[in-house]
Amino acid sequence: MKLSPKIILLGPPGSGKGTQAKRISEFCKSPHISTGEILRKAVSGTDKTARRIKFYMNKGKLVPDEIIFSIIRKHLKKTDAKKGFVLDGFPRNVQQSEVLKKILGDVDLIVFNLKVGTDTIIRRLSGRRVCKVCGSNYHMEFQPPKFDEKCDRCKLKLYQRDDDKQVAIKNRLKVYEMESKPLVRYYQKKGFLISTNGERSEEKIFSTIKKYLK
Ligand code: AMP
């Protein structure tokens, strides 16, 4: 069985965790597990859990732990986490990291922390637009679509995620500071943390990360 590193990406919303996680996952040939993506798919349902998830996500708040734990247990099992994984958006608080430790046991992790300032985060998130059909991401300033606010591929109007709107962004930043930032110290103490400047280009950040994946 070929083993890949067990990787966690930390960083505020809009720090580029998803983009780097995708690249690492391709490079290491290990599954990319994004709790944000999984939850966005889950809210398309109409059941009580879907409505509950939507309520928290739209406000930029953390979805309750019991929902997250059942998702993460299922996905770690499904993807055979013993071989390696790239976790993006989980853990989001110290309690979640303790549960992860219980699931995995005493294993070595590589935790990349993408450091990005508040002004950059707000600019990145508020300009982000997504195509509901094909999932392509655009940015009205940095990577605009060719015509109006329409997807280059599907030609349909792009939308702004509810949690990328002003009030939700503020909440997400507050939640990050209070709940997720303590994880930086938590993993630093364990000797797993690698912090890097997330304000650089996607390419430069990945070339730093790659050095640790050999
Ligand atoms: P993301 O795409 O990682 O920015 O996540 C989008 C939203 O999904 C967050 O603002 C939370 O509402 C929810 N979410 C994602 N991951 C978690 C998690 N590990 N724990 C609780 N809520 C989460």
Boltz pocket constraint, residues with backbone or C-beta under 6 A from the ligand:
constraints:
  - pocket:
      binder: B
      contacts: [[A, 13], [A, 35], [A, 36], [A, 37], [A, 39], [A, 56], [A, 57], [A, 58], [A, 60], [A, 61], [A, 62], [A, 63], [A, 64], [A, 68], [A, 88], [A, 89], [A, 90], [A, 91], [A, 92], [A, 96], [A, 163], [A, 172]]
      max_distance: 6.0
